[in-house]
Amino acid sequence: MSERGAGTVLMLGAGLLLLVLCGAVLLLLQTTVAATRAATAADLAALAAADAVRELRPGDPCRAAGEVAARNRAVLTGCTVDAGDQSVQVETEVRVPLLMSSATGQARAGPPP
């Protein structure tokens, strides 16, 4: 029995495995970047809303948070204003292009609880 061509099959298998691993790493990196973007958008949106609560910025706090989130390519999915202690809690969502899921971020801005 001849083993001629066995090296070619082995190298094709190794190349395919390397290609699959590279794809998995790229998806993981893309997800990590989306999570970081969502967290950053939530932080900035919460700060903008807190400024509106303290009347340092004109307008509705949740509308301000939505505008800032949109400028950071995120969608505002939740906004809670506590006028009593002048704090704001926001939630944002960033879509991950190759996956069907989204990355979310949450932030709170205001005086310490």
C-alpha positions in Angstrom: 0.0 0.0 0.0 1.4 3.4 -1.0 1.4 6.4 1.2 1.9 8.7 -1.6 -0.1 11.9 -1.1 -0.6 11.4 2.6 1.4 14.6 3.4 -0.9 16.6 1.1 -4.0 15.5 2.9 -2.3 16.2 6.3 -1.3 19.7 5.2 -4.8 20.4 3.9 -6.3 19.3 7.2 -3.8 21.5 9.2 -4.5 24.5 6.9 -8.3 24.0 7.4 -7.8 23.8 11.2 -5.7 27.0 11.2 -8.4 28.7 9.1 -11.2 27.7 11.5 -9.1 28.9 14.5 -8.4 32.2 12.9 -12.1 32.7 12.2 -12.9 31.9 15.9 -10.3 34.4 17.1 -11.7 37.1 14.8 -15.2 36.6 16.1 -14.0 36.7 19.7 -12.1 39.9 19.0 -15.1 41.5 17.2 -17.3 40.6 20.2 -14.8 42.1 22.6 -14.6 45.4 20.6 -18.4 45.6 20.5 -18.6 45.1 24.3 -16.1 47.8 24.8 -18.0 50.2 22.5 -21.3 49.4 24.3 -19.7 50.1 27.7 -18.1 53.4 26.5 -21.4 54.5 24.9 -23.2 53.8 28.2 -20.6 55.7 30.2 -20.8 58.8 28.0 -24.6 58.6 27.7 -25.0 58.4 31.5 -22.7 61.4 31.9 -24.7 63.4 29.4 -28.0 62.5 31.1 -26.5 63.4 34.5 -25.5 66.8 33.2 -29.1 67.3 32.0 -30.5 66.3 35.4 -28.2 68.8 37.1 -29.3 71.4 34.4 -25.7 71.8 33.1 -27.1 70.9 29.7 -30.5 71.8 28.4 -33.2 69.2 27.6 -34.5 65.9 28.8 -31.9 63.6 30.4 -33.0 60.5 28.5 -33.1 62.3 25.2 -29.6 63.6 25.8 -28.4 60.0 26.7 -30.0 58.8 23.5 -28.3 61.4 21.3 -24.9 60.6 22.9 -25.4 56.9 22.5 -26.4 57.3 18.8 -23.2 59.4 18.2 -21.3 56.4 19.5 -23.1 54.0 17.2 -25.1 52.5 20.0 -28.8 52.3 20.8 -30.2 53.4 24.1 -32.3 50.6 25.5 -33.0 51.9 29.0 -32.9 55.1 30.9 -33.8 55.6 34.5 -33.6 59.1 36.1 -33.7 59.4 39.9 -34.3 63.2 40.5 -34.1 62.7 44.2 -30.3 62.1 44.3 -29.7 63.4 40.8 -28.4 60.1 39.3 -29.1 58.4 36.0 -28.7 54.8 35.0 -28.6 53.9 31.3 -28.3 50.8 29.2 -27.0 50.6 25.6 -26.7 48.0 22.9 -24.3 47.6 20.0 -24.8 45.0 17.3 -22.1 42.5 16.5 -22.1 42.4 12.7 -21.3 38.7 12.1 -23.3 37.4 15.0 -27.0 37.5 15.6 -26.5 38.9 19.2 -25.7 42.3 20.6 -23.3 43.6 23.1 -24.8 45.6 26.0 -23.4 48.2 28.4 -24.7 49.7 31.6 -23.6 52.8 33.4 -24.6 55.0 36.3 -23.7 58.7 36.7 -24.4 60.9 39.7 -23.3 61.4 43.3 -22.1 58.2 45.2 -25.1 56.2 46.5 
